[in-house]
Amino acid sequence: MTRFSVNINKIATIRNARGGNMPDVEKAAVDCEKFGAEGITVHPRPDERHIRYSDVWALKPLIKTEFNIEGNPIPKFMDLVLETKPSQVTLVPDAPDAITSNSGWDTIKNKSFLSDICGKLKSNGIRASIFIDPDPAMAEGAAECGCDRVELYTAGYAAEYEKGKENAIAGYLETAKKAKECGLGVNAGHDLNLDNLEYFIRTIPWTAEVSIGHAVICDALYMGLEKTIKAYLSKIKLNL
């Protein structure tokens, strides 16, 4: 069964734009869980332009579902996750100046580095997930790095969905099959929304988790946070 993890970065972005503590990121995370979210995702970046490192420490004891921390495994990030020990760490190769994540890892060229990082995470009881593009070779390479899961970077799927959903998902399905064949769990995230989510889950029903943030907050502006979370859950649970 696919789990729905809400990425709360955008809530922190709004807070940081004005200063103070409105909206309250900690309360938002707790409320997301109360409304049905099955996980909370954060992606702290070095410049702390949305989620701050201090937020991670504050959130850790509050979250009762799964806590997923995404990020580039620079030393500061690794210190944070090894000290807070979330349920899962998703390794993302984003540059410090990236507006948002825009590519997956080359798991073949970075095998030594990623193997070391995955080993450190797993030895500390943290599930290791590697962010990859829809390429079966990258899924196979991720397995050789010793991770537990891959997260499929779904921006391409979302961009092509309206032009033809079968073609849009073809590479993702092939990659997800390879990951499954290699014994890896499959997560997905980036630009998934109420329009394209159901088809993705129906086509790749062994998707373990989707993490969605930007679209959730955009929808919540009109629907409210509780109704939005329930709407996303309904798209996922239709496939049960």
C-alpha positions in Angstrom: 0.0 0.0 0.0 1.4 3.4 -1.0 2.0 5.8 1.8 1.4 9.6 1.5 4.2 11.8 2.9 3.5 15.5 3.0 6.5 17.7 2.3 6.2 20.8 4.5 9.0 22.9 3.0 6.5 25.4 1.4 4.9 26.1 4.8 8.4 27.0 6.1 8.9 29.2 3.0 5.8 31.2 3.8 6.9 31.6 7.5 10.4 32.7 6.5 9.2 35.3 4.0 7.6 37.3 6.8 9.6 36.3 9.9 8.1 35.2 13.2 6.4 31.9 13.5 3.3 32.2 11.2 2.5 29.7 9.9 3.7 27.4 12.6 5.7 24.6 10.9 5.6 22.3 13.9 1.8 22.6 14.2 1.4 22.1 10.5 3.3 18.8 10.6 1.2 17.6 13.6 -2.0 18.6 11.8 -1.0 16.9 8.6 -0.6 13.7 10.5 -4.0 14.3 12.3 -5.6 14.8 8.9 -4.3 11.5 7.6 -0.8 12.0 6.3 1.3 8.9 6.7 4.6 10.6 6.8 6.3 14.1 6.9 9.1 15.0 4.5 11.5 18.0 4.9 14.4 19.0 2.7 16.8 21.3 4.6 19.2 23.2 2.3 22.4 24.8 3.4 21.0 28.4 3.1 17.9 27.3 5.2 15.6 29.3 2.9 12.7 27.1 3.9 13.1 24.3 6.4 15.9 25.1 8.9 18.1 22.7 10.6 16.6 23.8 13.9 13.2 22.8 12.5 14.4 19.2 12.0 15.3 19.0 15.7 12.0 20.4 16.8 10.0 18.2 14.5 11.7 14.9 15.3 9.9 14.2 18.7 6.5 15.4 17.3 6.2 13.2 14.3 4.4 9.9 15.0 4.4 8.5 11.5 7.5 8.4 9.3 10.0 11.2 9.1 11.8 11.5 5.8 14.6 13.9 5.4 15.8 14.7 1.9 19.0 16.4 0.9 22.5 16.5 -0.6 24.7 14.4 1.8 27.2 17.2 2.6 28.9 16.9 6.0 26.5 19.2 7.7 23.5 17.3 6.4 25.0 14.0 7.4 25.7 15.2 10.9 22.1 16.3 11.2 20.5 13.0 10.0 22.9 10.8 12.0 22.1 12.8 15.2 18.3 13.0 14.6 17.9 9.5 13.1 14.7 9.9 11.0 12.9 6.9 9.5 14.3 7.5 6.1 16.9 9.7 4.4 16.5 10.4 0.7 19.8 11.4 -1.0 19.3 14.1 -3.5 22.2 15.6 -5.6 20.9 19.2 -5.6 23.3 22.1 -5.9 23.2 24.8 -3.1 21.7 27.3 -5.6 19.1 25.0 -7.1 15.5 26.4 -6.8 14.3 22.9 -6.4 15.6 19.4 -7.1 16.1 19.0 -10.8 17.9 15.6 -11.4 18.7 12.3 -9.9 22.0 10.7 -9.1 24.3 9.0 -11.5 24.5 5.9 -9.3 27.2 4.4 -11.5 29.7 7.3 -11.5 29.0 8.0 -7.8 28.9 4.4 -6.6 31.8 4.7 -4.1 30.4 7.8 -2.6 26.8 6.7 -2.4 27.8 3.3 -1.0 29.7 4.9 1.8 26.7 7.2 2.6 24.2 4.3 2.5 26.4 2.2 4.7 26.5 5.0 7.4 22.7 5.5 7.3 21.9 1.8 7.5 24.4 1.2 10.3 22.5 3.8 12.2 19.1 2.2 11.6 18.0 4.7 8.9 16.4 3.6 5.7 18.5 4.8 2.7 16.7 6.0 -0.4 18.5 7.4 -3.6 16.8 9.9 -5.8 17.1 8.8 -9.5 15.9 9.7 -13.0 13.7 7.2 -14.8 16.6 5.0 -16.1 16.7 1.3 -15.3 20.5 1.4 -15.2 20.4 4.0 -12.4 18.1 1.7 -10.4 20.5 -1.2 -10.9 23.3 1.1 -9.9 21.5 2.2 -6.8 21.0 -1.4 -5.7 24.8 -1.9 -6.0 25.2 1.1 -3.7 23.4 -0.8 -0.9 20.4 1.4 -0.5 16.9 0.2 0.5 14.8 2.2 -1.9 15.0 4.6 -4.9 12.8 7.6 -5.3 11.8 8.3 -8.9 12.1 11.9 -9.9 8.7 12.4 -11.4 9.0 15.9 -12.9 9.3 14.5 -16.4 6.2 12.3 -15.9 4.2 15.3 -14.7 5.4 17.5 -17.6 4.3 14.9 -20.2 1.2 13.6 -18.6 -1.3 15.8 -20.4 0.3 15.0 -23.8 -0.1 11.2 -23.3 0.0 9.5 -20.0 1.1 6.1 -21.4 4.2 7.6 -22.9 4.8 9.8 -19.9 5.0 6.8 -17.5 6.7 4.3 -19.7 10.3 5.0 -18.5 9.1 5.1 -14.9 7.4 1.8 -15.2 10.5 0.2 -16.7 12.7 1.7 -14.0 10.3 0.7 -11.2 10.3 -2.9 -12.5 14.1 -3.0 -12.5 14.2 -1.6 -9.0 11.8 -4.2 -7.8 13.8 -6.9 -9.6 16.9 -5.7 -7.7 15.0 -5.9 -4.4 14.6 -2.2 -3.9 11.5 -0.4 -2.7 10.2 2.4 -4.9 9.2 5.9 -3.8 8.2 8.8 -6.1 8.1 12.5 -5.8 8.2 15.9 -7.6 5.3 17.6 -9.3 2.8 14.8 -8.5 -0.7 16.3 -8.0 -4.4 15.5 -7.9 -4.5 15.1 -11.7 -1.6 12.8 -12.3 -1.2 10.9 -9.0 -3.9 8.2 -9.4 -2.6 7.0 -12.8 1.0 6.7 -11.5 -0.1 4.6 -8.5 -2.4 2.4 -10.6 0.4 1.8 -13.1 3.1 1.2 -10.5 1.1 -0.2 -7.6 4.1 -1.3 -5.7 5.1 2.3 -5.1 5.9 2.4 -1.4 5.6 6.1 -0.8 4.9 9.4 -2.6 6.1 12.7 -1.1 4.2 15.8 -2.3 4.6 19.3 -1.1 4.2 22.2 -3.6 0.9 20.9 -5.1 -0.5 20.1 -1.6 0.1 23.7 -0.5 -1.3 25.2 -3.7 -4.5 23.1 -3.4 -4.8 23.9 0.3 -5.1 27.6 -0.6 -8.5 26.8 -2.0 -9.6 23.6 -0.3 -8.0 23.9 3.1 -5.2 21.6 4.4 -7.5 18.9 5.8 -9.6 18.5 2.7 -6.5 18.6 0.5 -4.8 15.8 2.4 -8.0 13.7 2.3 -8.3 14.3 -1.4 -4.8 13.1 -2.1 -5.3 10.0 0.1 -8.5 9.2 -1.8 -6.5 9.2 -5.1 -4.0 6.8 -3.6 -6.5 4.5 -1.8 -8.6 4.1 -5.0 -6.0 1.6 -6.0 -6.5 -0.7 -3.0 
